[in-house]
Amino acid sequence: MRLQQAVKPSREMIEKWINQNVLAGKTDEELEGTLFVYGNEAHSLVKTSSGEWAIEPQEVKQVVIFRKEETEPVNMCRACGQDYTSFKEAIQCCAFLD
């Protein structure tokens, strides 16, 4: 019997974001070097020599994010960045991960 290692919520959200953006037609150049922040964890997206995507943890002591005030509601999931046609769909997207 093999024990499965639990997947961290940050990694699960990153993988979901990558899949959604690849399916949406984003190029490797657009995805390369993307920085993901979850709490005080930071990860970057890089292509390996074999052509596969790798999620590399970045050493950070503390993360501070300043957001601009949004003037109109955006129908986008704040966790993974996927766009939706309604605000309700957007907030339900990654709700199960919280």
C-alpha positions in Angstrom: 0.0 0.0 0.0 1.4 3.4 -1.0 0.6 6.5 0.9 -0.2 9.6 -1.2 1.3 12.9 -0.2 -1.3 15.6 0.3 -1.3 18.3 -2.3 -0.9 21.8 -0.9 -3.7 24.2 -1.8 -1.2 26.6 -3.4 0.1 23.9 -5.8 -3.5 22.8 -6.6 -4.5 26.4 -7.5 -1.3 26.9 -9.5 -1.8 23.8 -11.5 -5.5 24.7 -12.2 -4.4 28.2 -13.3 -1.7 26.7 -15.7 -4.3 24.3 -17.2 -6.9 27.0 -17.7 -4.4 29.4 -19.3 -2.9 26.7 -21.6 -6.4 25.8 -22.7 -7.2 29.5 -23.3 -4.3 29.6 -25.8 -1.6 31.4 -23.8 1.9 31.0 -25.3 4.9 29.6 -23.4 6.4 33.1 -23.5 3.4 34.6 -21.8 3.4 31.9 -19.1 7.2 31.7 -18.5 8.3 33.4 -15.3 4.8 33.9 -13.8 5.0 34.5 -10.1 2.4 32.9 -7.8 1.8 34.1 -4.2 -0.2 32.2 -1.6 0.1 33.5 1.9 3.9 33.9 2.4 4.7 31.3 -0.2 6.0 32.3 -3.6 6.4 30.0 -6.7 7.5 30.8 -10.2 6.7 28.9 -13.4 9.6 27.8 -15.5 10.1 25.4 -18.5 12.5 22.5 -17.9 15.0 21.4 -20.5 12.6 18.6 -21.4 9.9 21.1 -22.2 7.7 20.5 -19.2 6.4 23.1 -16.8 7.9 23.2 -13.3 6.6 25.1 -10.3 9.7 26.3 -8.4 9.4 27.6 -4.9 11.0 31.0 -4.3 12.7 31.9 -1.0 10.8 34.8 0.5 10.7 35.9 4.1 7.6 38.0 3.9 5.1 38.9 1.2 3.4 42.2 1.0 0.9 42.9 -1.8 -0.7 46.3 -2.6 -3.8 46.2 -4.7 -5.3 49.1 -6.7 -8.9 49.8 -5.8 -11.2 48.3 -8.4 -13.8 50.8 -9.8 -16.1 48.2 -11.2 -16.7 44.6 -10.3 -14.6 42.1 -12.2 -16.0 38.7 -12.9 -12.7 36.9 -12.3 -11.7 34.3 -9.7 -9.3 36.0 -7.3 -7.6 32.6 -6.6 -6.8 31.3 -10.1 -7.5 34.3 -12.4 -10.2 32.5 -14.6 -12.7 34.9 -16.2 -16.4 34.3 -15.8 -19.6 35.8 -17.2 -21.0 36.5 -13.7 -19.6 37.5 -10.3 -21.4 34.5 -8.7 -19.5 32.1 -11.0 -16.3 33.8 -10.2 -16.6 33.6 -6.4 -17.7 29.9 -6.6 -14.7 28.9 -8.8 -12.1 28.1 -6.1 -14.3 28.3 -3.1 -13.8 24.6 -2.3 -10.0 25.3 -1.7 -10.5 27.8 1.1 
